């Protein structure tokens, strides 16, 4: 591993990882605040947030088609092509958000028939319906972030998250407790902060180069959709199995459901840095492919894999050593805390696999290979992980801990498959995407 490559990777990855952590921190803050409101509010908002993001993850994945399109254009020194790709992303975001809002709106009435307790289902419904106005802003934000990352400009993404988190803390406290809005207050705070962070990135966009085309282009939109749809389906497959685990946890009772949401928030928080490493890998791999330098792309991928593995080992140790302290930050319920502590040992086991698969998806995305990641996630999470989770957590007597062991099995399979795929893909020259 070259030291220069490691420094260059982390120059991008650190602000991106911190920004991603800032995004997760908003969810952590909302969960913690509602945990001191009522356990029903905490469980319902956590479930509503999980389901909302499950739907939105498809759109967010579609927007990541900009990763290879912008990065490879930037590597080829074609600023106009990179900016054209961004504008097609704007149109794609607006069109996609309409469908996602409809899906989120009709999902809550299905919770009670699925077996979620009425109180938790009602809180989840309130949260999801109040989150609807933030969906277009979220997709537009992901598109702007992808463009800035692909052109090596990542500082604005970090500062957008800093401002959003400060505002979210103040708004959540004020709306949940001060205004007495409870779950609805947490949702409104998140929506307002999503629009705020989008505004920061739009302000940070550099002037468009001469020749930029802002109108929709059918050919470019088809290319973006061809690249982005598999990423969206990959995100849907991965987040969907976690959301389904949340629904199954909801059937196990309020305590196990709340514990599931707390553990998921913490696991998502540590995952953020490796997501940042994956985004940095996508950009740097894309630059190298645009420059027609596949060996450099391979070095970036290997450096990113090693970085993610080391970081996640450290995170795993923190979960084991400070399990009670971390659980207590998120809940005052002794039963919830004890269940979270048991879950943390499972989280510690799959942290490394979770980080490696995030980097694998990013590195392959930089090459323009997005379909394989979807299929391996579908097999790993749904054909392997979900049956194990059902057998141990629902049919067995391990409860929510058994559900998480199933999630762990799926992540291990996906991580190994993506590493193998990247090594196979980059053993010979990779062609840049055609325009």
C-alpha positions in Angstrom: 0.0 0.0 0.0 1.5 3.3 -1.1 1.5 6.1 1.5 0.7 8.6 -1.1 -2.4 6.7 -2.2 -3.5 6.3 1.4 -3.2 10.1 2.0 -5.0 10.9 -1.2 -7.8 8.5 -0.4 -8.3 9.8 3.1 -8.2 13.4 1.9 -11.5 12.6 0.3 -12.8 10.0 2.6 -12.4 11.8 6.0 -14.8 14.8 5.2 -17.1 12.4 3.3 -17.2 10.0 6.2 -17.7 12.8 8.8 -20.5 14.2 6.6 -22.1 10.7 6.4 -21.8 10.4 10.1 -23.5 13.8 10.4 -26.4 12.4 8.4 -26.7 9.4 10.8 -26.2 11.7 13.8 -29.4 13.4 13.0 -31.2 10.1 13.3 -29.3 9.3 16.5 -30.3 12.6 18.0 -33.9 12.1 17.1 -33.9 8.6 18.5 -32.3 9.7 21.7 -34.6 12.7 22.2 -37.7 10.5 21.6 -36.2 7.9 23.9 -36.6 10.5 26.7 -40.1 11.3 25.5 -41.7 7.8 25.4 -40.5 4.3 24.4 -43.5 4.1 22.0 -42.4 7.3 20.3 -38.8 6.1 20.0 -39.9 2.7 18.5 -42.4 4.3 16.1 -40.2 7.0 14.8 -37.3 4.6 14.5 -39.5 2.2 12.5 -40.9 5.1 10.4 -37.4 6.4 9.7 -36.2 3.0 8.7 -39.1 2.4 6.3 -38.8 5.9 4.9 -35.1 5.4 4.2 -35.7 2.0 2.8 -37.9 3.5 0.1 -35.7 6.5 -0.4 -32.5 4.4 -0.6 -33.7 3.3 -4.1 -33.8 6.9 -5.3 -30.5 7.7 -3.5 -28.9 4.7 -5.3 -30.3 5.9 -8.7 -28.6 9.3 -8.0 -25.3 7.6 -7.5 -25.2 6.9 -11.2 -23.4 10.3 -11.1 -20.5 8.8 -9.3 -18.9 7.1 -12.4 -20.3 9.6 -14.9 -18.9 12.6 -13.2 -15.7 11.0 -11.9 -14.7 9.5 -15.2 -15.5 12.8 -17.0 -13.4 14.6 -14.5 -10.5 12.1 -14.9 -10.7 12.7 -18.7 -10.5 16.5 -18.1 -14.0 17.1 -19.5 -15.7 19.6 -17.2 -18.6 20.2 -19.5 -19.5 16.5 -19.6 -19.3 16.3 -15.8 -21.7 19.3 -15.4 -24.1 17.9 -18.0 -24.3 14.7 -16.0 -25.1 16.7 -12.9 -28.1 18.4 -14.6 -29.4 15.1 -15.9 -29.2 14.0 -12.2 -31.4 17.0 -11.2 -34.1 15.9 -13.6 -33.8 12.3 -12.5 -34.1 13.3 -8.9 -37.3 15.3 -9.4 -38.9 12.5 -11.4 -37.9 9.7 -9.0 -39.0 11.6 -5.9 -42.6 11.7 -7.1 -42.9 7.9 -7.1 -41.1 7.5 -3.8 -43.4 10.0 -2.1 -46.4 7.9 -3.2 -44.8 4.7 -1.9 -44.0 6.3 1.5 -47.5 7.7 1.8 -49.3 4.4 1.3 -47.0 2.2 3.4 -48.1 3.1 7.0 -51.6 1.5 6.8 -49.9 -1.9 6.2 -48.1 -1.9 9.5 -50.9 -3.1 11.8 -51.9 -6.0 9.5 -48.3 -7.0 9.5 -48.4 -7.4 13.3 -46.8 -4.2 14.5 -48.5 -3.1 17.8 -51.1 -0.3 17.2 -49.3 2.3 19.3 -46.0 1.8 17.4 -47.8 1.7 14.1 -49.6 4.9 14.7 -46.3 6.7 15.7 -44.6 5.4 12.6 -47.4 6.6 10.4 -47.2 10.1 11.9 -43.5 10.2 11.4 -43.6 9.0 7.8 -46.3 11.3 6.6 -44.5 14.3 8.0 -41.3 13.3 6.3 -42.8 13.4 2.8 -41.8 17.0 1.9 -38.1 16.2 2.5 -37.8 13.4 -0.1 -37.1 15.6 -3.1 -34.5 17.6 -1.1 -32.8 14.3 -0.1 -32.4 13.1 -3.7 -31.3 16.5 -5.0 -28.8 16.6 -2.1 -27.3 13.2 -3.0 -27.0 14.3 -6.7 -25.2 17.5 -5.7 -22.9 15.6 -3.3 -22.0 13.1 -6.0 -21.1 15.9 -8.4 -18.9 17.7 -5.8 -17.3 14.4 -4.8 -16.6 13.4 -8.4 -14.9 16.7 -9.0 -12.8 16.5 -5.8 -14.8 19.2 -3.9 -15.9 17.6 -0.6 -15.6 20.3 2.1 -19.0 21.8 1.4 -20.6 18.4 2.1 -19.0 18.3 5.5 -20.0 21.9 6.5 -23.6 21.2 5.2 -23.8 18.4 7.8 -22.4 20.5 10.6 -25.0 23.2 10.0 -27.8 20.6 9.6 -26.9 18.9 12.9 -26.8 22.1 14.9 -30.2 23.1 13.5 -31.6 19.6 14.0 -30.7 19.4 17.7 -32.3 22.8 18.4 -35.3 22.1 16.2 -35.9 18.6 17.6 -35.7 19.7 21.2 -37.9 22.7 20.5 -40.5 20.9 18.5 -40.6 17.6 20.4 -40.7 19.0 23.9 -41.2 22.8 23.6 -44.0 22.7 21.1 -45.2 19.3 22.4 -45.3 17.8 18.9 -43.5 14.5 19.8 -42.9 12.3 16.8 -44.2 14.8 14.3 -41.8 17.4 15.7 -38.8 15.1 15.1 -39.9 14.5 11.5 -40.4 18.2 10.8 -37.0 19.0 12.1 -35.4 16.4 9.8 -37.3 17.8 6.8 -36.2 21.4 7.4 -32.6 20.3 7.9 -32.6 18.3 4.7 -33.6 21.4 2.7 -30.9 23.3 4.6 -28.1 21.0 3.7 -29.2 21.0 0.1 -29.1 24.8 0.0 -25.5 24.7 1.3 -24.4 22.4 -1.5 -26.2 24.3 -4.2 -24.5 27.5 -3.0 -21.1 25.7 -3.2 -21.5 24.5 -6.8 -18.8 26.2 -9.0 -19.9 28.2 -12.0 -21.1 26.1 -14.9 -18.5 25.8 -17.7 -19.5 27.2 -21.2 -21.4 24.8 -23.2 -23.3 23.2 -20.3 -26.7 21.7 -21.2 -29.4 22.1 -18.6 -32.3 20.6 -20.5 -33.3 16.9 -20.1 -31.4 14.7 -22.6 -33.1 11.4 -23.2 -29.9 9.5 -24.1 -28.0 10.7 -21.0 -31.0 10.1 -18.8 -31.3 6.5 -20.1 -27.5 6.0 -19.4 -27.9 7.4 -15.9 -30.9 5.2 -15.2 -29.1 2.2 -16.6 -26.2 2.8 -14.2 -28.3 4.0 -11.3 -31.2 1.6 -11.2 -29.0 -1.4 -10.2 -27.5 0.7 -7.4 -30.9 1.7 -6.3 -32.1 -1.9 -6.3 -28.9 -2.8 -4.4 -29.7 -0.2 -1.7 -33.3 -1.4 -1.7 -32.3 -5.1 -1.2 -29.9 -4.2 1.6 -32.0 -1.6 3.4 -35.1 -3.6 2.8 -33.9 -6.6 4.7 -32.9 -4.3 7.7 -36.4 -2.7 7.5 -38.0 -6.1 7.5 -35.9 -7.1 10.5 -37.3 -4.0 12.1 -40.8 -5.1 11.4 -40.1 -8.5 12.8 -38.6 -6.9 15.9 -41.8 -4.9 16.2 -43.7 -8.2 16.5 -41.5 -9.2 19.3 -42.6 -6.3 21.5 -41.8 -2.7 22.3 -38.6 -3.4 24.2 -37.0 -5.5 21.5 -38.2 -3.1 18.8 -36.7 -0.1 20.6 -33.5 -2.1 21.2 -33.3 -2.9 17.5 -33.6 0.7 16.5 -30.9 1.8 19.0 -28.5 -0.8 17.9 -29.2 0.0 14.2 -28.6 3.7 14.8 -25.2 3.0 16.4 -24.2 0.5 13.7 -25.2 3.0 11.0 -23.2 5.6 12.7 -19.9 3.7 12.7 -20.7 2.5 9.1 -20.6 6.1 8.0 -16.8 6.4 7.8 -16.6 3.3 5.6 -19.4 4.7 3.5 -17.2 7.8 3.1 -14.2 5.6 2.2 -16.4 3.8 -0.4 -17.5 7.2 -1.9 -13.9 8.3 -2.0 -12.9 5.0 -3.7 -15.7 5.5 -6.3 -14.3 8.9 -7.2 -10.7 7.9 -7.3 -11.3 4.7 -9.2 -13.5 6.7 -11.6 -10.7 9.3 -12.1 -8.2 6.5 -12.9 -10.6 4.8 -15.3 -11.2 8.2 -17.0 -7.4 8.5 -17.3 -7.2 4.9 -18.7 -5.0 3.8 -15.8 -6.6 0.6 -14.4 -3.6 -0.4 -12.2 -4.1 2.9 -10.3 -7.8 2.1 -9.9 -6.8 -1.3 -8.5 -4.4 0.3 -6.0 -7.1 2.7 -4.8 -9.5 -0.2 -4.3 -7.1 -2.3 -2.3 -6.1 0.7 -0.1 -9.8 1.4 0.5 -10.5 -2.2 1.5 -7.6 -2.2 4.0 -8.6 1.2 5.5 -12.2 0.1 6.0 -11.2 -3.2 7.7 -8.8 -1.4 10.1 -11.4 1.2 11.0 -14.2 -1.3 11.6 -12.0 -3.5 13.9 -11.5 -0.4 16.1 -15.2 0.3 16.0 -16.0 -3.3 17.0 -13.8 -3.0 20.1 -15.6 0.1 21.2 -19.0 -1.7 21.0 -17.7 -4.5 23.2 -15.8 -2.3 25.7 -18.4 0.5 26.1 -21.6 -1.4 25.4 -23.5 -0.3 28.5 -22.4 3.4 28.2 -23.4 3.5 24.5 -26.8 1.9 25.2 -27.5 4.2 28.1 -27.0 7.3 25.9 -30.0 6.2 23.8 -32.5 5.0 26.4 -33.5 5.2 30.0 -35.4 1.9 30.0 -33.3 -0.8 31.8 -34.9 -3.6 29.7 -34.0 -1.8 26.4 -30.5 -1.2 27.6 -29.9 -4.8 28.5 -31.2 -6.0 25.1 -29.0 -3.4 23.3 -25.9 -4.7 25.1 -26.6 -8.2 23.9 -27.1 -6.9 20.3 -23.8 -4.9 20.4 -21.8 -8.2 20.5 -23.4 -9.2 17.2 -22.9 -5.8 15.7 -19.2 -6.0 16.7 -18.9 -9.3 14.7 -20.2 -8.0 11.4 -18.7 -4.5 11.5 -15.7 -5.5 9.4 -17.8 -7.2 6.7 -20.2 -4.2 6.6 -17.3 -1.8 6.0 -15.7 -4.0 3.4 -18.9 -4.4 1.4 -19.5 -0.7 1.4 -16.0 -0.1 -0.1 -16.5 -2.9 -2.6 -19.7 -1.3 -3.8 -18.1 2.1 -4.2 -15.0 0.8 -6.0 -17.0 -1.2 -8.4 -19.3 1.8 -9.0 -16.3 3.8 -10.0 -15.6 1.3 -12.8 -19.2 1.5 -14.0 -20.0 -2.0 -12.7 -23.3 -1.6 -10.8 -25.4 -4.7 -11.7 -23.2 -7.3 -9.9 -23.5 -5.4 -6.6 -27.3 -5.6 -6.8 -27.4 -9.3 -7.5 -25.0 -10.3 -4.8 -26.9 -8.2 -2.3 -30.1 -9.9 -3.3 -28.6 -13.3 -2.8 -26.7 -12.5 0.3 -29.4 -10.7 2.3 -32.6 -12.3 1.0 -31.6 -15.9 0.1 -29.1 -16.3 2.9 -29.4 -13.7 5.7 -33.2 -13.5 5.9 -33.8 -17.2 6.3 -31.2 -17.4 9.0 -32.7 -14.4 10.8 -36.2 -16.0 10.6 -34.9 -19.4 11.9 -33.0 -17.9 14.8 -35.1 -14.9 15.8 -38.7 -15.8 15.0 -38.9 -19.6 14.9 -36.0 -19.9 17.4 -35.7 -18.4 20.9 -33.0 -15.8 20.3 -35.5 -13.0 19.5 -34.0 -9.8 18.1 -30.4 -11.1 18.7 -31.2 -14.0 16.3 -32.5 -11.5 13.7 -29.2 -9.7 13.9 -27.2 -12.9 13.5 -29.1 -13.4 10.2 -28.1 -9.9 9.1 -24.5 -10.7 9.9 -24.5 -13.9 7.8 -25.7 -11.9 4.7 -23.1 -9.2 5.2 -20.2 -11.6 5.3 -21.3 -13.2 2.0 -21.7 -9.9 0.2 -18.3 -8.6 1.4 -16.4 -11.6 0.2 -18.2 -11.6 -3.2 -17.5 -7.9 -3.8 -13.8 -8.2 -3.0 -13.5 -11.1 -5.4 -15.4 -9.2 -8.1 -13.2 -6.1 -7.8 -10.0 -8.1 -8.0 -11.3 -10.0 -11.1 -12.5 -6.8 -12.8 -9.3 -4.9 -12.4 -6.9 -7.7 -13.4 -7.1 -6.3 -16.9 -7.8 -2.8 -18.4 -11.3 -1.4 -17.7 -12.9 0.7 -20.5 -14.3 4.1 -19.6 -18.1 4.7 -20.0 -19.1 5.9 -23.4 -21.1 9.2 -23.7 
